[in-house]
Amino acid sequence: MEFGFTQEQNMLRESVRRFMSKECTREYTRECSDNDRFPIELYDKMVAQGWMGIPFPEHLGGSGLGPVELAIFLEEAGYGWYGAGTSYFSTVILGGYNIMLYGSDEQKAHFIPRVIRGECKFAFALSEPNVGSDAAAVELFAAQDGDHFVLNGTKMFITNAHVADYIVTVTRTQRQPARKQQGITIFLVDAKSPGLEIRPLKQMGRSATHANELSFRDVRVPAANMMGRLDEGWNNLTKGLGVERLSVAMMYAGTSQAIVDYAVRYAKERRQFGQPISKFQAIQHKLADMQMKADISRLLGYRVAWMLAEGIPCFREMSIAKLHASESLFAIANDGVQVMGGYGVMKEYEMEQFFRDSRIGMIGAGSSEIQRSIIAKQMGL
Ligand SMILES: Cc1cc2nc3c(=O)[nH]c(=O)nc-3n(C[C@H](O)[C@H](O)[C@H](O)COP(=O)(O)OP(=O)(O)OC[C@H]3O[C@@H](n4cnc5c(N)ncnc54)[C@H](O)[C@@H]3O)c2cc1C
């Protein structure tokens, strides 16, 4: 079994690491987070590096790379700053990658080159005020009216919708289907459509790429903007899950390592009882446990990347990777605060920000409870 990376993959990692350490300075990331401001300058620079094209085929202007390269990129983006990974994720994965999986040829030819050139940003709208974990219960209704559909309803917690050009919107197109998974249709909605109102939400962490509430009042969407087939959206939604869970797991694995490195640096410098606190076994063991968790997140993520690249079904493995990476990220940040004592909760230090940013991972993209239920089901329980 091969655990190594190719020379090209190592070069990709090094260039992303170098870029992130130069661009994601404490001053910049803090200014964006404190002001709930999307990191547009960073985003544009990532575009200029050509990284938006990583998962797309060459005939659409992409780099034609695979899940392992995507995992490397997102791990390093997460190591740099959550804002790098999350801004990339909404557009490239939730937008572009979903279009590539089940959009029409016209949609692929139109949107994917624009994603790669940084001309089109996306958000993905599934959750609603009454629809969270039970995602198939989607209520926002799309009624057909000639060659348009008219959308009415509300979407909740939609990341980066305030900066998106298009919103991948999951709608209900049958009032009373036999099963709730039937009668779901996905549309590409122009974020500037009349009748669509986007209200920013305030959240405890990851505020530079915050969520929004979307209100649809008679929003008219051309039928040509339908992604996939009428009423068959649910099956398409599940197609992107592997790459989605891999992406968030790798971002969290990267951030986990960043927190460990930060805590280790601090522990070596902070002196109590006449010596660095890193000399105390209690602190060493905490740091060792943090490193072990970060390593496991990384390995579980690369297992999924490898399985996806080989075309091996990995429904259970992708939930394990997401679950472990998100819970470990928070546990590592929590221990990181403890290692730093009082300074760990002071806003002057990054650890406080790591702690707040890390809490969301166990809720978004399928909560820990839902991931455990998926794993249990895959175990035949
Ligand atoms: C910051 C942020 C960004 C987000 N971005 C997006 C986005 O871009 N697009 C989007 O569509 N959504 C987004 N979401 C929504 C996210 O996917 C939901 O929050 C998540 O699916 C959980 O839904 P809920 O919050 O309504 O909680 P609920 O579903 O109401 O769950 C509440 C609690 O009950 C538990 N629970 C629910 N059902 C079960 C069950 N069957 N068994 C055991 N426990 C259960 C949950 O795990 C949770 O602990 C975002 C959320 C956040 C917080």
Ligand as a Chemical Component Dictionary entry (heavy atoms), coordinates in Angstrom:
data_LIG
# 
_chem_comp.id                   LIG 
_chem_comp.type                 NON-POLYMER 
_chem_comp.pdbx_formal_charge   0 
_chem_comp.three_letter_code    LIG 
# 
loop_
_chem_comp_atom.comp_id 
_chem_comp_atom.atom_id 
_chem_comp_atom.alt_atom_id 
_chem_comp_atom.type_symbol 
_chem_comp_atom.charge 
_chem_comp_atom.model_Cartn_x 
_chem_comp_atom.model_Cartn_y 
_chem_comp_atom.model_Cartn_z 
_chem_comp_atom.pdbx_ordinal 
LIG C1  C1  C 0 -22.773 28.199 9.670  1  
LIG C2  C2  C 0 -23.665 27.321 8.883  2  
LIG C3  C3  C 0 -23.579 27.301 7.506  3  
LIG C4  C4  C 0 -24.459 26.514 6.762  4  
LIG N1  N1  N 0 -24.410 26.555 5.391  5  
LIG C5  C5  C 0 -25.370 25.924 4.681  6  
LIG C6  C6  C 0 -25.433 26.076 3.263  7  
LIG O1  O1  O 0 -24.582 26.742 2.655  8  
LIG N2  N2  N 0 -26.467 25.490 2.591  9  
LIG C7  C7  C 0 -27.406 24.736 3.228  10 
LIG O2  O2  O 0 -28.314 24.232 2.568  11 
LIG N3  N3  N 0 -27.361 24.561 4.573  12 
LIG C8  C8  C 0 -26.378 25.138 5.303  13 
LIG N4  N4  N 0 -26.334 24.984 6.667  14 
LIG C9  C9  C 0 -27.368 24.205 7.329  15 
LIG C10 C10 C 0 -26.887 22.907 7.914  16 
LIG O3  O3  O 0 -26.734 21.966 6.889  17 
LIG C11 C11 C 0 -27.913 22.509 8.980  18 
LIG O4  O4  O 0 -27.727 23.395 10.071 19 
LIG C12 C12 C 0 -27.749 21.072 9.415  20 
LIG O5  O5  O 0 -28.105 20.188 8.393  21 
LIG C13 C13 C 0 -28.621 20.764 10.650 22 
LIG O6  O6  O 0 -29.925 21.234 10.474 23 
LIG P1  P1  P 0 -30.597 22.155 11.591 24 
LIG O7  O7  O 0 -29.615 23.212 11.960 25 
LIG O8  O8  O 0 -31.917 22.586 11.097 26 
LIG O9  O9  O 0 -30.746 21.236 12.859 27 
LIG P2  P2  P 0 -31.877 20.117 13.100 28 
LIG O10 O10 O 0 -32.011 19.241 11.925 29 
LIG O11 O11 O 0 -33.089 20.791 13.625 30 
LIG O12 O12 O 0 -31.203 19.286 14.256 31 
LIG C14 C14 C 0 -31.104 19.743 15.606 32 
LIG C15 C15 C 0 -30.396 18.657 16.407 33 
LIG O13 O13 O 0 -31.127 17.426 16.311 34 
LIG C16 C16 C 0 -30.303 16.418 15.776 35 
LIG N5  N5  N 0 -31.089 15.516 14.931 36 
LIG C17 C17 C 0 -31.937 15.854 13.926 37 
LIG N6  N6  N 0 -32.443 14.759 13.366 38 
LIG C18 C18 C 0 -31.906 13.703 14.012 39 
LIG C19 C19 C 0 -32.028 12.287 13.895 40 
LIG N7  N7  N 0 -32.792 11.712 12.956 41 
LIG N8  N8  N 0 -31.305 11.504 14.736 42 
LIG C20 C20 C 0 -30.516 12.071 15.673 43 
LIG N9  N9  N 0 -30.351 13.372 15.848 44 
LIG C21 C21 C 0 -31.048 14.188 15.018 45 
LIG C22 C22 C 0 -29.239 17.141 14.964 46 
LIG O14 O14 O 0 -28.083 16.363 14.772 47 
LIG C23 C23 C 0 -29.000 18.347 15.843 48 
LIG O15 O15 O 0 -28.132 18.021 16.892 49 
LIG C24 C24 C 0 -25.423 25.714 7.422  50 
LIG C25 C25 C 0 -25.471 25.714 8.824  51 
LIG C26 C26 C 0 -24.607 26.491 9.552  52 
LIG C27 C27 C 0 -24.692 26.480 11.059 53 
# 
loop_
_chem_comp_bond.comp_id 
_chem_comp_bond.atom_id_1 
_chem_comp_bond.atom_id_2 
_chem_comp_bond.value_order 
_chem_comp_bond.pdbx_ordinal 
LIG C1  C2  SING 1  
LIG C2  C3  SING 2  
LIG C2  C26 DOUB 3  
LIG C3  C4  DOUB 4  
LIG C4  N1  SING 5  
LIG C4  C24 SING 6  
LIG N1  C5  DOUB 7  
LIG C5  C6  SING 8  
LIG C5  C8  SING 9  
LIG C6  O1  DOUB 10 
LIG C6  N2  SING 11 
LIG N2  C7  SING 12 
LIG C7  O2  DOUB 13 
LIG C7  N3  SING 14 
LIG N3  C8  DOUB 15 
LIG C8  N4  SING 16 
LIG N4  C9  SING 17 
LIG N4  C24 SING 18 
LIG C9  C10 SING 19 
LIG C10 O3  SING 20 
LIG C10 C11 SING 21 
LIG C11 O4  SING 22 
LIG C11 C12 SING 23 
LIG C12 O5  SING 24 
LIG C12 C13 SING 25 
LIG C13 O6  SING 26 
LIG O6  P1  SING 27 
LIG P1  O7  DOUB 28 
LIG P1  O8  SING 29 
LIG P1  O9  SING 30 
LIG O9  P2  SING 31 
LIG P2  O10 DOUB 32 
LIG P2  O11 SING 33 
LIG P2  O12 SING 34 
LIG O12 C14 SING 35 
LIG C14 C15 SING 36 
LIG C15 O13 SING 37 
LIG C15 C23 SING 38 
LIG O13 C16 SING 39 
LIG C16 N5  SING 40 
LIG C16 C22 SING 41 
LIG N5  C17 SING 42 
LIG N5  C21 SING 43 
LIG C17 N6  DOUB 44 
LIG N6  C18 SING 45 
LIG C18 C19 SING 46 
LIG C18 C21 DOUB 47 
LIG C19 N7  SING 48 
LIG C19 N8  DOUB 49 
LIG N8  C20 SING 50 
LIG C20 N9  DOUB 51 
LIG N9  C21 SING 52 
LIG C22 O14 SING 53 
LIG C22 C23 SING 54 
LIG C23 O15 SING 55 
LIG C24 C25 DOUB 56 
LIG C25 C26 SING 57 
LIG C26 C27 SING 58 
# 
